[in-house]
Amino acid sequence: MLFENVVKKNHDRLYFVFRLLVGGMFFMHGSGKLFGWFGGPGMGFSGLMGFAGVVESLAGLGIFFGFWTRLSALGGAADMVGAYVIQHLGWNPLATKGELALLYLASFLVLFIFGARKWSMEKAWSKKERF
């Protein structure tokens, strides 16, 4: 009962923290691929990994700031399906190191369904979510 009351009272805050963590970490993955930030390989904009870096950076920023959150989550989900199929395909995601791609995919599905919710740049500017 106590836990239920805490969750009900703070669900907007908890979802906001979830959105910030998912968006921030996804941005870190993308910018690491592109520029070598946060210990990433810094491969630049060429090839499939460069394209993935751009998608991850833009989707991460969109989710983090709550700007076109659903569209960003859709792009992130497509990126993670592609990453899993190309790099991690197999029956055991732990053995193929694909668990992170699947966790991101699940997170993006939640974000796609619920959108940015209460605190977002898009709602602050236009009073509603457009994407």
C-alpha positions, 0 to 999 in steps of 0.5 A: 500500500505504501509503495503504491501510494509513492508510485501514484504520487510520483509517476510523472517524476519517475517517468521523467527520470526514465525518459532522461536516462534513456535519451541521455544514454542513447545520445552518448552511444551515438555521439561516441560512435560519431565523435569519440565522446564518452569513450566511443570509437569516433568513426565519423559519419561514413558507413552504416555505423555513421548512420547509426550514430546520427540516428542514435544522437538525434533520437537520444536528444529528442527523447531527452528533451521531450521533442518529437519523443514518439518519432525519436522512439520510433527511430531508436526502435528501428535502429535497435532492431537493425543493430540486433539483426546485423550484430547480435542475432541469435537465440541467446542475447547474453551470448551474442551481447545483444541484451542492450539492444533489446533493453533499448528496444523495450524502452523505446516501445514504452516511450512510443506508447506514452510519449513525452508526458508532462515535462517536455520542450514540445509541450512547453512550446506548443501545449501538446505533443505533435509526434 
